[in-house]
Amino acid sequence: MKVKDFVFKGLKHVAFGIVLTMSTVFYVGMAEAAPVFSSTGGSFMIRDDVTGTQGNRIRVGPSTVDINALGFEDLGGDGFVIAHQVGLWDAGGTLLRSGTLSAGAADPLVDIWRYVEIPTITLQANTLYYIGVSLVTASGDGWTDGIGSAAFDLNPAFTESFAFNSLGGFAFPGNYAGGDPLRWAMANATLLNFSTQADQLVEPGTLALFGVSLVIIGLRRRRVQTI
């Protein structure tokens, strides 16, 4: 075999190893994403009788989490009648991130929530935050309320959630609404990472070493065949 052919085929193995490693890292990253809330699947009251901002106060667990999207329930899965603002606040009422969900079905639907992407933000461990969405009475965009029952489950990256709201327009939902702590979760967010998954994931460095190992094995096999 000519030297240039050997080098070319060796480079093909290098490229394959790099692609394999990067693809695996990308897949693991996608697998990490998870919502703050998930539906219990029960049958609960559907409401559309509030003008203001409804949402939840949540407390982060012992590990930091990264948020990269905010969402609102689309119960019919057929899009929104009107646009809705969604936001993330700290405990002092400072708006940290916000976005607007468009009327219609253009924004991505995951489970029963449509999401708008926001710049990734790290939520600090053992810290309170608020998420909320702007609502308009009789808009046609209904949302779930379990009232005295839990209609949603909380991601284990968080230790508590309580229903909060504010009346009027899009504003800090700082008023405690009572009822079951998980009575509603019309506003939601997606996490890029949380501790219960992180322990099960393969480190990117390990994946990279695996890719390099494949490259070396490929080059050695090619070299043996040419002797």
C-alpha positions in Angstrom: 0.0 0.0 0.0 1.3 3.5 -0.8 2.1 5.8 2.0 -0.4 8.4 0.8 -3.2 5.8 0.7 -2.3 4.7 4.2 -2.4 8.3 5.5 -5.7 9.0 3.7 -7.4 5.9 5.2 -5.9 6.7 8.6 -7.4 10.2 8.4 -10.8 8.7 7.5 -10.6 6.7 10.8 -9.7 9.9 12.6 -12.7 11.7 11.1 -15.0 8.7 12.0 -13.8 8.7 15.6 -14.4 12.5 15.9 -17.9 12.3 14.4 -18.8 9.3 16.6 -17.6 11.1 19.8 -19.3 14.4 19.0 -22.6 12.6 18.0 -22.6 10.7 21.3 -21.9 13.9 23.3 -24.8 15.6 21.4 -27.1 12.7 22.1 -26.3 12.7 25.8 -26.9 16.4 26.0 -30.3 16.0 24.4 -31.1 13.2 26.8 -30.4 15.4 29.8 -33.2 18.0 29.1 -36.2 17.6 31.4 -39.2 19.8 32.5 -39.6 21.3 36.0 -43.2 19.9 36.0 -44.8 16.9 34.5 -48.5 16.0 34.3 -50.0 13.3 36.5 -52.4 12.5 33.8 -55.5 12.9 35.9 -58.8 14.7 35.2 -58.9 18.2 36.7 -60.7 21.5 36.3 -59.9 23.5 33.2 -59.9 27.3 33.8 -59.8 30.4 31.7 -61.0 33.0 34.1 -58.0 35.0 35.2 -56.2 38.1 33.9 -52.8 38.3 35.4 -49.7 36.2 35.9 -50.1 32.7 37.2 -47.3 30.3 38.2 -45.2 28.7 40.9 -42.6 29.4 43.4 -40.0 26.7 43.3 -37.0 25.9 45.4 -33.9 24.4 43.8 -32.4 21.3 45.5 -28.8 20.7 46.6 -27.4 21.1 43.1 -27.5 23.9 40.6 -29.6 23.5 37.5 -29.6 25.2 34.1 -32.8 26.5 32.5 -33.0 27.1 28.7 -36.7 27.4 27.9 -40.0 28.6 29.4 -43.4 27.3 28.5 -47.2 27.4 28.9 -49.8 24.6 28.8 -51.4 23.9 25.4 -54.0 21.5 26.5 -55.5 20.8 23.1 -52.1 20.6 21.4 -53.5 22.8 18.7 -51.8 26.1 19.5 -52.7 29.3 21.4 -55.5 31.8 20.5 -53.4 34.7 21.8 -49.7 35.3 22.6 -48.5 34.8 26.2 -45.4 36.1 28.0 -43.5 33.7 30.3 -41.0 34.7 32.8 -38.5 33.6 35.5 -38.0 35.8 38.6 -35.7 35.6 41.7 -37.2 35.8 45.2 -36.8 39.6 45.2 -39.1 40.0 42.2 -36.3 40.7 39.6 -37.2 39.4 36.2 -34.2 37.2 35.2 -35.5 35.8 31.9 -38.6 36.1 29.7 -40.0 35.2 26.4 -43.1 35.3 24.3 -45.1 32.4 23.1 -46.7 33.2 19.8 -50.4 32.7 19.0 -50.8 29.6 16.9 -48.8 26.4 17.0 -45.3 27.6 15.8 -43.6 27.1 19.1 -42.4 23.5 19.9 -44.8 21.3 21.9 -43.4 18.9 24.5 -46.0 16.9 26.4 -48.7 19.5 27.1 -46.5 22.6 27.1 -45.3 24.8 24.3 -41.8 26.4 24.9 -39.9 29.4 23.9 -36.1 29.3 24.1 -34.3 31.7 26.5 -30.6 32.3 27.1 -29.4 29.6 29.5 -29.4 30.6 33.1 -28.0 28.7 36.1 -30.3 28.5 39.1 -28.4 28.3 42.4 -28.8 25.4 44.8 -31.2 25.8 47.7 -32.6 29.0 46.3 -36.2 30.2 45.6 -37.3 31.3 42.1 -40.7 32.0 40.5 -42.0 31.1 37.0 -45.2 32.5 35.6 -47.2 33.1 32.4 -49.5 36.0 31.5 -53.2 35.1 31.2 -56.3 36.9 29.9 -59.8 36.0 31.0 -61.8 34.1 28.3 -58.9 34.1 25.9 -59.6 30.6 24.8 -56.3 29.3 26.2 -57.3 27.2 29.2 -55.1 25.8 31.9 -55.3 23.0 34.5 -56.2 23.5 38.2 -56.3 20.7 40.7 -57.3 23.1 43.5 -57.0 20.8 46.5 -55.3 18.0 44.6 -51.9 17.6 43.0 -52.3 17.8 39.2 -48.6 17.8 38.5 -45.4 16.1 39.6 -42.2 18.0 40.5 -38.8 17.3 39.1 -36.5 15.8 41.8 -34.0 18.6 41.1 -36.4 20.8 43.2 -37.5 20.3 46.8 -40.7 22.3 46.8 -43.3 24.2 44.7 -46.3 26.4 45.7 -49.0 28.1 43.6 -48.4 31.9 43.2 -50.0 34.6 41.1 -50.6 38.3 40.6 -53.6 40.1 39.0 -53.4 42.6 36.2 -50.7 42.2 33.5 -47.4 40.4 33.1 -45.7 40.9 36.5 -43.9 39.2 39.4 -46.3 36.5 40.7 -45.6 37.1 44.3 -49.0 36.4 45.9 -49.6 33.0 47.5 -52.6 31.3 45.9 -53.2 28.5 48.4 -54.5 25.0 47.6 -52.4 22.0 46.9 -48.7 22.9 46.3 -48.9 21.3 42.9 -52.5 22.3 42.0 -51.3 24.0 38.8 -48.2 24.3 36.6 -49.5 26.3 33.7 -46.0 27.8 33.4 -43.1 25.4 33.0 -39.4 25.4 32.2 -36.8 22.9 30.9 -33.7 21.9 32.6 -30.4 21.1 30.9 -29.0 19.1 33.8 -29.9 17.9 37.3 -28.1 15.8 39.8 -30.2 12.6 39.6 -29.3 12.3 35.9 -25.7 13.6 36.1 -24.5 10.7 38.1 -25.7 8.3 35.3 -24.2 10.2 32.4 -20.9 9.4 30.7 -18.4 12.3 31.0 -17.5 14.0 27.7 -13.8 13.4 28.4 -14.5 9.7 28.7 -16.3 9.7 25.4 -13.5 11.6 23.8 -10.9 9.0 25.0 -13.1 6.3 23.6 -13.2 8.0 20.2 -9.4 8.4 20.2 -9.0 4.7 21.1 -11.1 3.7 18.1 -8.8 5.9 15.9 -5.6 4.3 17.3 -7.0 0.7 16.8 -8.0 1.6 13.2 -4.6 3.0 12.4 -2.8 -0.1 13.9 -5.0 -2.5 11.9 -4.2 -0.6 8.7 -0.5 -0.7 9.5 -0.5 -4.4 10.2 -2.2 -5.0 6.9 0.5 -3.1 5.0 3.5 -5.1 6.4 
